[in-house]
Amino acid sequence: MSDPQQNDLQKALAGVRAEIDGIDGELLRLLNARACCAQKVGEIKAEHGEAGHIYRPEREAQVLRRLQDTNPGPLTDEHITFFFREVMSACLSLEEPLGIAFLGPLGSFSGSAATKHFGHAANLLPEASIDDVFREVESGHAHYAVVPVENSTEGAIGRTMDLLLGTPLKICGEVVLRIHQNLLTTEADLSQITKVYSHAQSLAQCHEWLNRNLPGIPRVSVSSNSLAAQMAAEEKGVAAIAGEAAAERYKLPKLVENIEDEPNNTTRFLVLGKHDSGISGRDKTSLIMSAPNRTGALHELLLPLSTAGVSMSRLESRPAKNALWEYVFYVDIEGHRDDPAVKAALEKLAGHAAYLKVLGSYPVAVY
């Protein structure tokens, strides 16, 4: 390139970079102005005796949806959502960093879901079991819990559903996480692998790939993918099935990427706290109910929803713990419990159900 051309290039780049520097300076000013407003919100809440309620799921969902609706690009809605979640996370931490309990260790999919929803400014609290995650929030040692509830290929997470039956906690949000499974190992070739560790759900999600590529190799179920990665990092000849976060955390190479059998493999997580959410405008309500043991009882149980025009998006049965061959039903319906149609349906449902527990109303996940 000749000198004149080089000079023109540098001049053009310098102009754009100066513009970027100016925008960055304005962004910095605006971000701090936003943080000051967030602090004022905290002060106003404190004056009115609501200092403990710094996280409002419905408000966050409304902000993110409005930003997506007005986003002109070229940044995608996903980029915008990620950026503003981090901004809101940092602003909330000025009042008090939120403590988020999840199934650990660090690097698990549950940890990734917690970070996706609450941002990097939250204080992540890894626990050894889903039971411990519930207990940490019930005891007040953590503000919120993030627990897996269902996977698109393997179905419901039984332990989470069983614990929902007895917990006083409320569902106040949901997170949907695209699950990419990777084979992590320090070995250089599949032929050197003598054992595979992972959570039972992940082993099931990669069942066919394992049959084709590692036939006959023992598969060992452990409490989390992150623990599997930790063990694979310490044992020779061992591989783990886990996600990107675990690979980074334990510095394990990805021998094979994206080994899940279903390309759209997705897990849904619930956010649990001591309160549910206000109306956001696009909400979901989860409940548990049981029907009397007689013919047509389930039809009668669902009739109030149909009559009120309330759509049901999920129906799952689980064995009741207090009687043999009795079942409870986990139901997700569209709308908030304070929406007139939903409220009317729940009132009628209470008269039909042998047992009814509203787990919470919360915003539909914002991607």
Order of alpha helices (4+ residues) and beta strands (2+ residues): alpha-alpha-alpha-beta-alpha-beta-alpha-beta-beta-alpha-beta-beta-beta-alpha-alpha-beta-alpha-beta-alpha-beta-beta-beta-alpha-beta-beta-alpha-beta
